[in-house]
Amino acid sequence: MFASLVILIRQAIGKSRFNQTRGQAIGLHCKAITNFCNFVGIDSKARQTLIRLARNNGKRLGFMA
C-alpha cells in the first residue's frame, strides 16, 4: 500500500539518508511503546510482543519496502 511512496522517498533522499531516518523513526517508535508499557505496567515480555506486532504491521502495510 505504502511501498511505492517509501521507494520514491528513498530514491529522492538517497538510500543512506533514508536508512538513517528510518532507523531513527523505528527507535522513536520503540521508545514510545516502551514508555506506554512502563506507564501502564506491562512487563518486558509483553512489550517485546507489541514491538514485534508493530514491525509485522509495518511490513504488511508496506513501510518496510
N, CA, C and O atoms as CSV, one atom per row, in Angstrom:
chain,resi,resn,atom,element,x,y,z
A,1,MET,N,N,0.823,-1.188,0.000
A,1,MET,CA,C,0.000,0.000,0.000
A,1,MET,C,C,0.872,1.258,0.000
A,1,MET,O,O,0.696,2.137,-0.844
A,2,PHE,N,N,1.799,1.342,0.935
A,2,PHE,CA,C,2.672,2.493,1.019
A,2,PHE,C,C,4.037,2.245,0.387
A,2,PHE,O,O,4.886,3.136,0.357
A,3,ALA,N,N,4.243,1.036,-0.116
A,3,ALA,CA,C,5.562,0.659,-0.619
A,3,ALA,C,C,6.039,1.584,-1.729
A,3,ALA,O,O,7.213,1.954,-1.749
A,4,SER,N,N,5.180,1.962,-2.636
A,4,SER,CA,C,5.611,2.829,-3.734
A,4,SER,C,C,6.025,4.197,-3.214
A,4,SER,O,O,6.982,4.780,-3.724
A,5,LEU,N,N,5.331,4.721,-2.218
A,5,LEU,CA,C,5.712,6.005,-1.620
A,5,LEU,C,C,7.053,5.894,-0.908
A,5,LEU,O,O,7.891,6.789,-1.014
A,6,VAL,N,N,7.258,4.797,-0.183
A,6,VAL,CA,C,8.523,4.578,0.517
A,6,VAL,C,C,9.668,4.497,-0.487
A,6,VAL,O,O,10.730,5.077,-0.262
A,7,ILE,N,N,9.465,3.795,-1.575
A,7,ILE,CA,C,10.503,3.659,-2.602
A,7,ILE,C,C,10.808,5.017,-3.242
A,7,ILE,O,O,11.974,5.333,-3.481
A,8,LEU,N,N,9.788,5.814,-3.520
A,8,LEU,CA,C,10.010,7.149,-4.100
A,8,LEU,C,C,10.795,8.053,-3.145
A,8,LEU,O,O,11.699,8.774,-3.569
A,9,ILE,N,N,10.453,8.012,-1.885
A,9,ILE,CA,C,11.171,8.827,-0.895
A,9,ILE,C,C,12.622,8.370,-0.793
A,9,ILE,O,O,13.532,9.195,-0.716
A,10,ARG,N,N,12.839,7.051,-0.792
A,10,ARG,CA,C,14.211,6.522,-0.712
A,10,ARG,C,C,15.026,6.980,-1.918
A,10,ARG,O,O,16.200,7.320,-1.779
A,11,GLN,N,N,14.411,6.990,-3.096
A,11,GLN,CA,C,15.121,7.440,-4.292
A,11,GLN,C,C,15.382,8.941,-4.248
A,11,GLN,O,O,16.414,9.404,-4.733
A,12,ALA,N,N,14.456,9.704,-3.673
A,12,ALA,CA,C,14.586,11.161,-3.647
A,12,ALA,C,C,15.670,11.628,-2.680
A,12,ALA,O,O,16.425,12.547,-2.996
A,13,ILE,N,N,15.753,10.998,-1.495
A,13,ILE,CA,C,16.707,11.490,-0.485
A,13,ILE,C,C,17.969,10.655,-0.406
A,13,ILE,O,O,18.907,11.026,0.300
A,14,GLY,N,N,18.014,9.544,-1.110
A,14,GLY,CA,C,19.189,8.680,-1.096
A,14,GLY,C,C,19.049,7.567,-0.074
A,14,GLY,O,O,18.423,7.724,0.974
A,15,LYS,N,N,19.645,6.449,-0.412
A,15,LYS,CA,C,19.490,5.252,0.415
A,15,LYS,C,C,20.104,5.441,1.803
A,15,LYS,O,O,19.513,5.025,2.800
A,16,SER,N,N,21.265,6.054,1.877
A,16,SER,CA,C,21.950,6.233,3.156
A,16,SER,C,C,21.138,7.108,4.108
A,16,SER,O,O,20.914,6.741,5.261
A,17,ARG,N,N,20.701,8.261,3.620
A,17,ARG,CA,C,19.909,9.170,4.458
A,17,ARG,C,C,18.561,8.548,4.812
A,17,ARG,O,O,18.069,8.722,5.927
A,18,PHE,N,N,17.964,7.825,3.869
A,18,PHE,CA,C,16.695,7.157,4.114
A,18,PHE,C,C,16.835,6.137,5.237
A,18,PHE,O,O,16.008,6.094,6.148
A,19,ASN,N,N,17.892,5.307,5.172
A,19,ASN,CA,C,18.096,4.293,6.201
A,19,ASN,C,C,18.353,4.921,7.566
A,19,ASN,O,O,17.886,4.408,8.584
A,20,GLN,N,N,19.087,6.024,7.594
A,20,GLN,CA,C,19.352,6.723,8.849
A,20,GLN,C,C,18.045,7.271,9.436
A,20,GLN,O,O,17.778,7.106,10.627
A,21,THR,N,N,17.252,7.908,8.611
A,21,THR,CA,C,15.978,8.476,9.063
A,21,THR,C,C,15.018,7.373,9.501
A,21,THR,O,O,14.332,7.498,10.516
A,22,ARG,N,N,14.981,6.313,8.738
A,22,ARG,CA,C,14.118,5.178,9.076
A,22,ARG,C,C,14.527,4.564,10.413
A,22,ARG,O,O,13.670,4.230,11.231
A,23,GLY,N,N,15.831,4.416,10.636
A,23,GLY,CA,C,16.321,3.875,11.899
A,23,GLY,C,C,15.932,4.753,13.076
A,23,GLY,O,O,15.551,4.250,14.133
A,24,GLN,N,N,16.028,6.069,12.893
A,24,GLN,CA,C,15.629,6.999,13.950
A,24,GLN,C,C,14.126,6.890,14.228
A,24,GLN,O,O,13.708,6.911,15.385
A,25,ALA,N,N,13.323,6.774,13.183
A,25,ALA,CA,C,11.872,6.650,13.362
A,25,ALA,C,C,11.518,5.353,14.087
A,25,ALA,O,O,10.646,5.345,14.957
A,26,ILE,N,N,12.186,4.266,13.734
A,26,ILE,CA,C,11.937,2.994,14.400
A,26,ILE,C,C,12.330,3.090,15.870
A,26,ILE,O,O,11.615,2.587,16.737
A,27,GLY,N,N,13.461,3.731,16.153
A,27,GLY,CA,C,13.898,3.917,17.536
A,27,GLY,C,C,12.897,4.727,18.348
A,27,GLY,O,O,12.598,4.383,19.492
A,28,LEU,N,N,12.382,5.799,17.761
A,28,LEU,CA,C,11.381,6.618,18.455
A,28,LEU,C,C,10.095,5.827,18.695
A,28,LEU,O,O,9.464,5.959,19.744
A,29,HIS,N,N,9.717,5.012,17.725
A,29,HIS,CA,C,8.504,4.212,17.870
A,29,HIS,C,C,8.667,3.182,18.989
A,29,HIS,O,O,7.758,2.995,19.797
A,30,CYS,N,N,9.817,2.517,19.038
A,30,CYS,CA,C,10.075,1.546,20.104
A,30,CYS,C,C,10.106,2.231,21.466
A,30,CYS,O,O,9.620,1.681,22.454
A,31,LYS,N,N,10.675,3.425,21.518
A,31,LYS,CA,C,10.717,4.188,22.772
A,31,LYS,C,C,9.309,4.566,23.219
A,31,LYS,O,O,9.000,4.512,24.409
A,32,ALA,N,N,8.454,4.948,22.270
A,32,ALA,CA,C,7.063,5.282,22.607
A,32,ALA,C,C,6.335,4.055,23.149
A,32,ALA,O,O,5.572,4.158,24.110
A,33,ILE,N,N,6.569,2.899,22.539
A,33,ILE,CA,C,5.952,1.665,23.026
A,33,ILE,C,C,6.455,1.350,24.435
A,33,ILE,O,O,5.667,0.970,25.302
A,34,THR,N,N,7.760,1.504,24.669
A,34,THR,CA,C,8.339,1.245,25.989
A,34,THR,C,C,7.761,2.192,27.033
A,34,THR,O,O,7.399,1.760,28.128
A,35,ASN,N,N,7.672,3.475,26.706
A,35,ASN,CA,C,7.098,4.447,27.645
A,35,ASN,C,C,5.649,4.113,27.969
A,35,ASN,O,O,5.231,4.218,29.122
A,36,PHE,N,N,4.885,3.716,26.966
A,36,PHE,CA,C,3.495,3.332,27.183
A,36,PHE,C,C,3.414,2.109,28.103
A,36,PHE,O,O,2.619,2.079,29.042
A,37,CYS,N,N,4.241,1.112,27.822
A,37,CYS,CA,C,4.232,-0.106,28.636
A,37,CYS,C,C,4.633,0.195,30.082
A,37,CYS,O,O,4.045,-0.358,31.012
A,38,ASN,N,N,5.618,1.059,30.278
A,38,ASN,CA,C,6.023,1.442,31.631
A,38,ASN,C,C,4.896,2.185,32.335
A,38,ASN,O,O,4.658,1.967,33.523
A,39,PHE,N,N,4.210,3.048,31.625
A,39,PHE,CA,C,3.106,3.822,32.202
A,39,PHE,C,C,1.954,2.916,32.625
A,39,PHE,O,O,1.364,3.101,33.689
A,40,VAL,N,N,1.644,1.940,31.782
A,40,VAL,CA,C,0.513,1.051,32.039
A,40,VAL,C,C,0.901,-0.106,32.962
A,40,VAL,O,O,0.044,-0.698,33.617
A,41,GLY,N,N,2.190,-0.421,33.010
A,41,GLY,CA,C,2.650,-1.505,33.866
A,41,GLY,C,C,2.746,-2.855,33.167
A,41,GLY,O,O,2.566,-3.899,33.794
A,42,ILE,N,N,3.027,-2.832,31.877
A,42,ILE,CA,C,3.164,-4.061,31.097
A,42,ILE,C,C,4.611,-4.535,31.193
A,42,ILE,O,O,5.538,-3.731,31.087
A,43,ASP,N,N,4.808,-5.849,31.395
A,43,ASP,CA,C,6.168,-6.377,31.550
A,43,ASP,C,C,6.933,-6.389,30.226
A,43,ASP,O,O,6.366,-6.147,29.160
A,44,SER,N,N,8.226,-6.674,30.320
A,44,SER,CA,C,9.092,-6.575,29.141
A,44,SER,C,C,8.760,-7.620,28.077
A,44,SER,O,O,8.924,-7.356,26.886
A,45,LYS,N,N,8.297,-8.796,28.484
A,45,LYS,CA,C,7.950,-9.828,27.502
A,45,LYS,C,C,6.762,-9.377,26.647
A,45,LYS,O,O,6.770,-9.545,25.427
A,46,ALA,N,N,5.761,-8.813,27.280
A,46,ALA,CA,C,4.603,-8.305,26.538
A,46,ALA,C,C,5.011,-7.114,25.670
A,46,ALA,O,O,4.494,-6.941,24.566
A,47,ARG,N,N,5.946,-6.290,26.173
A,47,ARG,CA,C,6.439,-5.152,25.396
A,47,ARG,C,C,7.106,-5.632,24.112
A,47,ARG,O,O,6.880,-5.061,23.045
A,48,GLN,N,N,7.926,-6.677,24.208
A,48,GLN,CA,C,8.577,-7.225,23.017
A,48,GLN,C,C,7.545,-7.745,22.021
A,48,GLN,O,O,7.719,-7.615,20.810
A,49,THR,N,N,6.478,-8.330,22.537
A,49,THR,CA,C,5.399,-8.804,21.666
A,49,THR,C,C,4.765,-7.631,20.924
A,49,THR,O,O,4.461,-7.739,19.736
A,50,LEU,N,N,4.564,-6.510,21.620
A,50,LEU,CA,C,3.989,-5.320,20.978
A,50,LEU,C,C,4.931,-4.755,19.913
A,50,LEU,O,O,4.482,-4.327,18.849
A,51,ILE,N,N,6.229,-4.754,20.198
A,51,ILE,CA,C,7.206,-4.247,19.228
A,51,ILE,C,C,7.221,-5.140,17.987
A,51,ILE,O,O,7.279,-4.639,16.864
A,52,ARG,N,N,7.169,-6.458,18.184
A,52,ARG,CA,C,7.109,-7.377,17.034
A,52,ARG,C,C,5.827,-7.164,16.223
A,52,ARG,O,O,5.847,-7.194,14.993
A,53,LEU,N,N,4.724,-6.950,16.923
A,53,LEU,CA,C,3.455,-6.688,16.246
A,53,LEU,C,C,3.547,-5.417,15.399
A,53,LEU,O,O,3.063,-5.387,14.268
A,54,ALA,N,N,4.171,-4.364,15.950
A,54,ALA,CA,C,4.342,-3.117,15.197
A,54,ALA,C,C,5.202,-3.355,13.955
A,54,ALA,O,O,4.907,-2.832,12.881
A,55,ARG,N,N,6.276,-4.152,14.109
A,55,ARG,CA,C,7.147,-4.456,12.962
A,55,ARG,C,C,6.382,-5.222,11.893
A,55,ARG,O,O,6.483,-4.905,10.708
A,56,ASN,N,N,5.621,-6.224,12.306
A,56,ASN,CA,C,4.866,-7.024,11.341
A,56,ASN,C,C,3.774,-6.205,10.657
A,56,ASN,O,O,3.516,-6.389,9.468
A,57,ASN,N,N,3.137,-5.308,11.395
A,57,ASN,CA,C,2.147,-4.419,10.771
A,57,ASN,C,C,2.813,-3.498,9.763
A,57,ASN,O,O,2.247,-3.229,8.704
A,58,GLY,N,N,4.009,-3.011,10.078
A,58,GLY,CA,C,4.757,-2.180,9.138
A,58,GLY,C,C,5.077,-2.914,7.858
A,58,GLY,O,O,4.995,-2.351,6.766
A,59,LYS,N,N,5.442,-4.175,7.996
A,59,LYS,CA,C,5.720,-4.988,6.801
A,59,LYS,C,C,4.447,-5.172,5.975
A,59,LYS,O,O,4.462,-5.042,4.751
A,60,ARG,N,N,3.350,-5.476,6.664
A,60,ARG,CA,C,2.079,-5.733,5.983
A,60,ARG,C,C,1.584,-4.497,5.259
A,60,ARG,O,O,1.015,-4.594,4.171
A,61,LEU,N,N,1.801,-3.306,5.871
A,61,LEU,CA,C,1.333,-2.062,5.271
A,61,LEU,C,C,2.284,-1.505,4.207
A,61,LEU,O,O,1.945,-0.548,3.511
A,62,GLY,N,N,3.461,-2.098,4.083
A,62,GLY,CA,C,4.380,-1.669,3.047
A,62,GLY,C,C,5.399,-0.649,3.500
A,62,GLY,O,O,6.078,-0.059,2.659
A,63,PHE,N,N,5.535,-0.413,4.803
A,63,PHE,CA,C,6.518,0.548,5.289
A,63,PHE,C,C,7.930,-0.017,5.258
A,63,PHE,O,O,8.893,0.745,5.355
A,64,MET,N,N,8.081,-1.324,5.124
A,64,MET,CA,C,9.378,-1.947,5.174
A,64,MET,C,C,9.931,-2.229,3.778
A,64,MET,O,O,10.768,-3.116,3.608
A,65,ALA,N,N,9.474,-1.488,2.796
A,65,ALA,CA,C,9.899,-1.716,1.412
A,65,ALA,C,C,11.355,-1.351,1.215
A,65,ALA,O,O,11.880,-1.480,0.109
